[in-house]
Amino acid sequence: MAKHKGYDWIWFGLLIIGGLNWGLLGIFNYNLVGALLGTGLWAHTIYGAVGISAIVTLFRLIMH
């Protein structure tokens, strides 16, 4: 099993946040990130980071 680097855990954590947020949105129509951070720059930054982490993780899985 490959050793995970620190940034791997960051990508994984962001994917968990995104997955939980989408789950809450789909099941309960509740946007946790929006509720915590509003609709401003911080929320958009988190959404962007979640999207980037999904792309990075996808490429890492393909290249593995």
VOKEPA-787758 format. One line per 2 residues: their letters; for each residue x, y, z of N, C-alpha, C. Coordinates in nm, 2 decimals. Example, Ala and Ser with C-alpha at 12.3 -4.5 7.8 and 13.67 -1.06 7.14 Angstrom:
AS = 1.32,-0.57,0.78,1.23,-0.45,0.78,1.32,-0.33,0.78 | 1.28,-0.22,0.71,1.37,-0.11,0.71,1.29,0.00,0.79 $
This chain:
MA = 0.08,-0.12,0.00,0.00,0.00,0.00,0.09,0.12,0.00 | 0.06,0.22,-0.08,0.13,0.34,-0.09,0.12,0.43,0.03 $
KH = 0.22,0.50,0.07,0.22,0.59,0.18,0.15,0.72,0.13 | 0.06,0.77,0.21,-0.01,0.89,0.17,0.06,1.01,0.23 $
KG = 0.07,1.11,0.14,0.13,1.24,0.18,0.02,1.33,0.25 | 0.07,1.44,0.31,-0.02,1.53,0.38,-0.13,1.59,0.29 $
YD = -0.09,1.62,0.17,-0.19,1.68,0.08,-0.29,1.58,0.03 | -0.26,1.45,0.03,-0.36,1.35,0.00,-0.47,1.36,0.10 $
WI = -0.44,1.38,0.22,-0.55,1.39,0.33,-0.63,1.51,0.31 | -0.57,1.62,0.26,-0.64,1.74,0.24,-0.74,1.72,0.12 $
WF = -0.70,1.66,0.01,-0.79,1.63,-0.10,-0.90,1.54,-0.05 | -0.87,1.44,0.03,-0.97,1.35,0.08,-1.07,1.42,0.17 $
GL = -1.02,1.50,0.26,-1.11,1.58,0.35,-1.20,1.67,0.27 | -1.15,1.73,0.16,-1.24,1.82,0.08,-1.34,1.74,0.01 $
LI = -1.31,1.62,-0.04,-1.41,1.53,-0.10,-1.51,1.49,0.00 | -1.48,1.46,0.12,-1.57,1.43,0.23,-1.67,1.55,0.25 $
IG = -1.61,1.67,0.26,-1.70,1.79,0.29,-1.79,1.80,0.17 | -1.74,1.79,0.05,-1.83,1.81,-0.07,-1.94,1.70,-0.07 $
GL = -1.90,1.58,-0.05,-2.00,1.47,-0.05,-2.10,1.48,0.06 | -2.06,1.52,0.18,-2.16,1.54,0.28,-2.26,1.66,0.25 $
NW = -2.20,1.76,0.19,-2.28,1.88,0.16,-2.38,1.84,0.05 | -2.34,1.77,-0.05,-2.43,1.72,-0.16,-2.54,1.63,-0.10 $
GL = -2.50,1.54,-0.01,-2.59,1.45,0.05,-2.70,1.52,0.13 | -2.66,1.62,0.21,-2.75,1.70,0.29,-2.84,1.78,0.19 $
LG = -2.79,1.83,0.09,-2.86,1.91,-0.01,-2.97,1.82,-0.08 | -2.93,1.70,-0.12,-3.02,1.61,-0.19,-3.13,1.55,-0.10 $
IF = -3.09,1.52,0.02,-3.19,1.45,0.11,-3.28,1.55,0.19 | -3.21,1.66,0.24,-3.28,1.75,0.33,-3.30,1.89,0.27 $
NY = -3.25,1.91,0.15,-3.25,2.04,0.09,-3.18,2.15,0.18 | -3.07,2.11,0.24,-2.99,2.19,0.33,-2.85,2.20,0.29 $
NL = -2.81,2.32,0.26,-2.67,2.35,0.21,-2.59,2.39,0.34 | -2.51,2.30,0.39,-2.43,2.32,0.51,-2.32,2.43,0.48 $
VG = -2.25,2.42,0.37,-2.14,2.51,0.34,-2.21,2.65,0.33 | -2.32,2.66,0.26,-2.39,2.79,0.25,-2.43,2.84,0.38 $
AL = -2.48,2.75,0.47,-2.53,2.80,0.60,-2.42,2.85,0.69 | -2.30,2.78,0.68,-2.19,2.82,0.76,-2.11,2.94,0.71 $
LG = -2.10,2.95,0.57,-2.02,3.06,0.51,-2.09,3.16,0.43 | -2.22,3.14,0.41,-2.30,3.23,0.33,-2.28,3.21,0.19 $
TG = -2.30,3.31,0.11,-2.29,3.29,-0.04,-2.17,3.37,-0.10 | -2.09,3.42,-0.01,-1.98,3.50,-0.05,-1.85,3.43,-0.10 $
LW = -1.74,3.50,-0.09,-1.62,3.45,-0.14,-1.57,3.32,-0.07 | -1.59,3.31,0.06,-1.55,3.19,0.14,-1.62,3.07,0.09 $
AH = -1.75,3.08,0.07,-1.82,2.96,0.02,-1.78,2.92,-0.12 | -1.76,3.02,-0.20,-1.71,2.99,-0.34,-1.57,2.93,-0.34 $
TI = -1.49,2.97,-0.25,-1.36,2.92,-0.23,-1.36,2.77,-0.19 | -1.45,2.74,-0.10,-1.47,2.60,-0.06,-1.52,2.51,-0.18 $
YG = -1.62,2.57,-0.25,-1.68,2.49,-0.36,-1.57,2.47,-0.47 | -1.49,2.57,-0.49,-1.38,2.56,-0.59,-1.28,2.45,-0.54 $
AV = -1.24,2.46,-0.42,-1.15,2.36,-0.36,-1.20,2.22,-0.37 | -1.32,2.20,-0.34,-1.39,2.07,-0.35,-1.38,2.02,-0.50 $
GI = -1.41,2.11,-0.59,-1.40,2.07,-0.73,-1.26,2.03,-0.78 | -1.16,2.11,-0.73,-1.02,2.09,-0.77,-0.98,1.95,-0.70 $
SA = -1.02,1.93,-0.58,-0.98,1.80,-0.52,-1.04,1.68,-0.59 | -1.16,1.70,-0.64,-1.22,1.59,-0.72,-1.14,1.56,-0.85 $
IV = -1.10,1.67,-0.92,-1.02,1.65,-1.04,-0.88,1.59,-1.01 | -0.82,1.64,-0.90,-0.69,1.59,-0.86,-0.70,1.44,-0.83 $
TL = -0.80,1.40,-0.75,-0.82,1.27,-0.71,-0.85,1.18,-0.83 | -0.93,1.22,-0.92,-0.96,1.15,-1.04,-0.83,1.12,-1.12 $
FR = -0.75,1.22,-1.14,-0.62,1.20,-1.22,-0.53,1.11,-1.14 | -0.53,1.12,-1.01,-0.44,1.03,-0.93,-0.49,0.89,-0.94 $
LI = -0.62,0.86,-0.94,-0.67,0.73,-0.96,-0.64,0.67,-1.10 | -0.65,0.76,-1.20,-0.63,0.71,-1.34,-0.48,0.68,-1.35 $
MH = -0.39,0.76,-1.30,-0.25,0.74,-1.31,-0.19,0.63,-1.22 | -0.27,0.59,-1.13,-0.22,0.49,-1.03,-0.22,0.36,-1.10 $
